[in-house]
C-alpha cells in the first residue's frame, strides 16, 4: 500500500523570534538563583543558545536567563528558584556556529528545540532538550488537557518503543549501555531525522535568527502526524523525500502573518486509544486526514 503523507494546513498563532546571539556564560541571572543544568542534542550540540522562555514566545527577550552550550552540549541556567518548572527552556542551533557532535561539523541550517515547562527540574542535570522533548512540548501546547505522561506515552507508541523507555531521557548516553540501549539508539536515529526535517525547512520557518510561529507549529504538526512513517523510513527514502517536498509546498503557501487558529486537532491525545497502533504495539501508518 502506498504510504500517505499527512500535512497540516491550518494557520496558527503568529510570533516572530528575535536573534539569540551572545557569547558564552549566562545572562539575566537573578540575585538569588538556582542552577538548572542539562544537555542539548539531536547529537550533542555545542555552541547552541539556550534560554528560559518566560513569556512563551520562543524569543530570547531582555531579562530572560540565557547561556551557550559547552563543548559537550551541556548548559547551566541560573534562574529564580520560583521559575523552575514554570517556564519552558528553548535551544537554538545556529547555522555555522553550533556544532553537532554526531558529525563534528557546524549545522548547515538553523533550527529550534525546546522542552515543556513541566519537565524542567531545578538543580538536577536531567533537563535534556532534543527533538523528542520539542515534539512533546508541541503536543502539550496544542492540547492543554494532555499531561506530560500522556505526551511521552503517545510519542513512545508512535515510535513503537518499549514501555520502559523514557522519552525525555538522554538517549545518546542511554544508547551506550543498559537493558534499553537499543531502544535509545533508535530514539537517537529518529532524533537525527527529525532535526534534519526541521533544518530542511529553515528557509521557510526561520526568520532571521528566529522562527515564524505559524509555520513552525505547522511543521511540527506534520512531523507529529507522520512519526510512525518517519520511524520506518530513512532520510533518502521516497517517502521522506516526498514528505519534505510536500511540507515545503505547504509551508510556502502559508502567509507570514495571520490570526489565531485552534490547532489542537493536529496533536489529538490518542494515548488511551488504539486508532493508530495495533494491540501488539505495532505502528500503523495514519490515513489521510487523520492526526495523532
C-alpha positions as CSV (number, residue, x, y, z in Angstrom):
1,X,0.0,0.0,0.0
2,X,1.3,3.4,-0.9
3,X,2.1,5.4,2.2
4,X,0.2,8.7,2.6
5,X,1.9,11.8,3.8
6,X,-0.1,13.9,6.2
7,X,0.3,17.6,6.0
8,X,-1.0,20.4,8.2
9,X,-2.6,23.5,6.6
10,X,-4.2,25.4,9.4
11,X,-2.9,28.9,10.2
12,X,-1.8,29.3,13.8
13,X,-0.8,31.9,16.3
14,X,2.0,34.1,14.9
15,X,5.1,35.2,16.7
16,X,8.4,36.3,15.4
17,X,11.6,35.4,17.3
18,X,14.5,37.8,17.7
19,X,18.1,36.9,17.4
20,X,19.6,34.7,20.1
21,X,23.2,35.8,19.8
22,X,25.7,36.4,22.6
23,X,28.8,34.9,24.0
24,X,29.4,32.1,26.4
25,X,28.2,32.4,30.0
26,X,24.8,33.2,31.5
27,X,22.8,36.4,31.3
28,X,19.7,37.5,33.1
29,X,20.9,36.0,36.4
30,X,18.7,36.9,39.3
31,X,20.2,38.0,42.7
32,X,19.1,34.7,44.3
33,X,19.3,31.8,41.8
34,X,19.2,28.1,41.4
35,X,21.1,26.2,38.8
36,X,19.2,24.3,36.1
37,X,21.5,22.1,34.1
38,X,21.1,19.8,31.2
39,X,22.2,19.0,27.7
40,X,21.0,19.8,24.1
41,X,21.1,17.3,21.4
42,X,20.0,15.6,18.3
43,X,23.6,14.5,18.7
44,X,25.0,16.7,21.4
45,X,25.1,20.3,20.2
46,X,28.0,22.6,21.2
47,X,27.6,26.3,20.8
48,X,23.8,26.4,20.9
49,X,21.9,29.3,22.5
50,X,19.7,28.2,25.5
51,X,17.3,30.4,27.4
52,X,14.3,30.3,29.8
53,X,11.3,31.4,27.7
54,X,9.4,33.2,30.4
55,X,6.7,34.6,28.1
56,X,6.4,31.5,25.9
57,X,7.2,33.4,22.6
58,X,10.2,31.4,21.5
59,X,12.2,34.6,21.7
60,X,15.2,35.4,23.9
61,X,13.9,38.6,25.5
62,X,15.8,41.0,27.8
63,X,15.9,39.7,31.3
64,X,15.4,36.0,30.4
65,X,18.3,33.8,31.7
66,X,20.4,32.6,28.8
67,X,23.6,30.8,28.1
68,X,25.6,28.9,25.4
69,X,26.1,25.1,25.5
70,X,29.7,24.0,26.2
71,X,31.9,21.7,24.1
72,X,29.9,18.7,25.2
73,X,26.5,20.2,24.6
74,X,25.9,20.9,28.3
75,X,24.4,24.0,29.8
76,X,23.6,25.6,33.1
77,X,20.9,28.3,33.5
78,X,20.9,30.3,36.8
79,X,17.3,31.1,37.4
80,X,15.0,32.4,40.1
81,X,14.1,29.3,42.2
82,X,10.4,30.1,41.8
83,X,10.8,29.8,38.0
84,X,12.0,26.1,37.9
85,X,9.2,24.1,36.3
86,X,7.2,27.2,35.5
87,X,8.6,28.1,32.1
88,X,9.9,26.1,29.1
89,X,13.5,26.1,28.0
90,X,14.4,26.8,24.4
91,X,17.5,26.0,22.5
92,X,18.6,27.4,19.1
93,X,21.0,25.6,16.9
94,X,22.7,28.3,14.8
95,X,23.9,27.9,11.3
96,X,27.7,28.0,11.1
97,X,28.1,28.3,14.8
98,X,26.6,25.3,16.5
99,X,28.5,22.0,16.2
100,X,26.7,18.7,16.0
101,X,29.0,16.2,17.8
102,X,27.5,13.4,15.8
103,X,29.3,14.8,12.7
104,X,31.7,17.2,14.4
105,X,30.5,19.8,11.8
106,X,28.6,23.0,12.3
107,X,25.0,22.8,11.4
108,X,24.2,23.9,7.8
109,X,20.8,25.4,8.8
110,X,19.4,26.8,12.0
111,X,16.6,25.1,13.9
112,X,14.9,25.4,17.2
113,X,14.4,22.9,20.0
114,X,12.6,23.2,23.4
115,X,11.3,21.3,26.4
116,X,8.0,21.7,28.2
117,X,7.9,23.7,31.4
118,X,6.5,20.8,33.5
119,X,9.6,18.7,32.6
120,X,12.1,21.3,33.9
121,X,13.8,20.3,37.1
122,X,16.0,22.6,39.2
123,X,19.4,21.6,40.5
124,X,19.2,18.3,38.5
125,X,21.2,17.6,35.4
126,X,18.3,16.0,33.6
127,X,16.9,18.8,31.5
128,X,17.6,17.2,28.2
129,X,16.5,19.3,25.2
130,X,16.1,17.3,22.0
131,X,13.7,16.8,19.0
132,X,11.8,14.4,21.3
133,X,11.3,17.0,24.0
134,X,10.4,19.5,21.3
135,X,7.6,17.4,19.9
136,X,6.4,16.5,23.4
137,X,6.2,20.3,24.2
138,X,4.2,20.9,21.0
139,X,1.8,18.1,21.8
140,X,1.1,19.6,25.2
141,X,0.9,23.2,23.9
142,X,-1.6,22.2,21.3
143,X,-3.7,20.2,23.7
144,X,-3.9,21.8,27.2
145,X,-5.6,18.6,28.5
146,X,-2.6,16.4,27.6
147,X,-0.3,15.6,30.5
148,X,3.5,15.1,30.2
149,X,3.0,11.4,30.8
150,X,0.3,11.3,28.1
151,X,2.6,13.1,25.6
152,X,5.5,10.8,26.4
153,X,3.4,7.7,26.1
154,X,1.9,8.8,22.8
155,X,5.3,9.6,21.3
156,X,6.7,6.3,22.5
157,X,3.8,4.5,20.9
158,X,4.2,6.4,17.6
159,X,7.8,5.2,17.5
160,X,6.9,1.6,18.7
161,X,9.3,1.7,21.6
162,X,9.2,-0.4,24.8
163,X,7.2,0.8,27.8
164,X,10.3,1.3,29.9
165,X,11.8,3.9,27.6
166,X,11.9,7.4,29.0
167,X,11.1,9.8,26.1
168,X,12.7,12.7,27.9
169,X,15.9,10.9,28.7
170,X,19.4,11.5,27.2
171,X,19.2,8.9,24.5
172,X,22.8,9.5,23.5
173,X,24.1,8.3,26.9
174,X,21.3,5.7,27.2
175,X,22.4,4.0,23.9
176,X,25.8,3.2,25.4
177,X,24.7,0.5,27.8
178,X,21.7,-0.9,29.7
179,X,18.7,-3.0,29.0
180,X,17.1,-0.4,26.7
181,X,20.3,0.7,24.9
182,X,18.9,-0.5,21.5
183,X,15.7,1.4,22.2
184,X,17.6,4.6,23.0
185,X,19.8,4.2,19.9
186,X,16.5,4.0,17.9
187,X,15.5,7.3,19.6
188,X,18.8,8.8,18.6
189,X,18.4,7.8,15.0
190,X,14.9,9.2,14.9
191,X,16.0,12.5,16.6
192,X,18.6,12.9,13.8
193,X,15.9,12.5,11.2
194,X,13.6,15.0,13.0
195,X,16.4,17.5,13.2
196,X,17.2,17.1,9.5
197,X,13.5,17.7,8.7
198,X,13.4,20.8,10.8
199,X,16.7,22.2,9.4
200,X,15.5,21.4,5.8
201,X,12.6,23.9,6.4
202,X,14.9,26.7,7.6
203,X,14.3,28.9,4.6
204,X,10.6,28.8,5.3
205,X,10.4,28.6,9.0
206,X,13.4,30.6,10.3
207,X,13.0,34.3,10.2
208,X,16.5,35.8,10.7
209,X,17.6,34.1,13.9
210,X,14.0,33.3,15.0
211,X,11.0,31.4,13.6
212,X,7.6,32.2,12.2
213,X,5.4,30.6,14.8
214,X,2.5,29.6,12.4
215,X,4.9,27.8,10.0
216,X,6.9,26.3,12.9
217,X,3.9,24.8,14.5
218,X,2.6,23.6,11.2
219,X,5.9,21.9,10.5
220,X,5.9,20.2,13.9
221,X,2.3,19.1,13.4
222,X,3.3,17.4,10.1
223,X,6.2,15.7,11.8
224,X,3.9,14.6,14.6
225,X,1.3,13.2,12.2
226,X,3.9,11.2,10.3
227,X,6.0,9.9,13.1
228,X,5.3,6.1,12.5
229,X,6.4,6.5,8.9
230,X,9.3,8.7,9.8
231,X,10.5,6.0,12.2
232,X,10.1,3.3,9.5
233,X,11.9,5.2,6.7
234,X,15.4,6.5,6.1
235,X,16.1,10.2,5.1
236,X,16.8,9.3,1.5
237,X,13.7,7.2,1.0
238,X,11.0,8.1,-1.4
239,X,8.6,8.7,1.5
240,X,10.9,11.1,3.3
241,X,11.9,13.0,0.1
242,X,8.2,13.3,-0.8
243,X,7.2,14.4,2.7
244,X,9.9,17.2,2.7
245,X,8.8,18.4,-0.7
246,X,5.1,18.5,0.3
247,X,6.0,20.2,3.6
248,X,7.9,22.9,1.7
249,X,4.9,23.4,-0.6
250,X,2.6,23.6,2.4
251,X,4.7,26.0,4.4
252,X,5.4,28.2,1.4
253,X,1.7,28.6,0.8
254,X,1.2,29.9,4.4
255,X,1.3,33.7,4.9
256,X,3.9,35.0,7.3
257,X,1.1,36.5,9.4
258,X,-2.4,35.5,10.4
259,X,-4.8,35.4,13.3
260,X,-5.2,32.7,16.0
261,X,-6.4,29.3,14.9
262,X,-7.1,26.4,17.3
263,X,-4.7,23.7,16.3
264,X,-5.4,21.1,19.0
265,X,-6.7,18.7,16.3
266,X,-3.1,18.4,14.9
267,X,-2.0,16.8,18.1
268,X,-5.0,14.9,19.5
269,X,-4.5,12.9,22.6
270,X,-4.7,9.3,21.3
271,X,-2.7,7.8,24.3
272,X,-5.5,5.5,25.5
273,X,-6.8,4.5,22.1
274,X,-5.6,2.0,19.5
275,X,-6.6,4.1,16.5
276,X,-3.1,4.2,15.2
277,X,-1.4,1.3,17.0
278,X,-2.3,-2.4,16.9
279,X,-2.8,-4.2,20.3
280,X,0.7,-5.6,19.9
281,X,2.1,-2.0,19.7
282,X,2.9,-2.1,16.0
283,X,2.7,1.4,14.5
284,X,0.1,1.8,11.8
285,X,0.5,4.4,9.1
286,X,-2.2,7.1,9.7
287,X,-4.8,7.5,6.9
288,X,-5.0,10.8,5.1
289,X,-6.8,13.4,7.2
290,X,-6.2,11.7,10.5
291,X,-4.0,13.2,13.1
292,X,-2.1,11.8,16.1
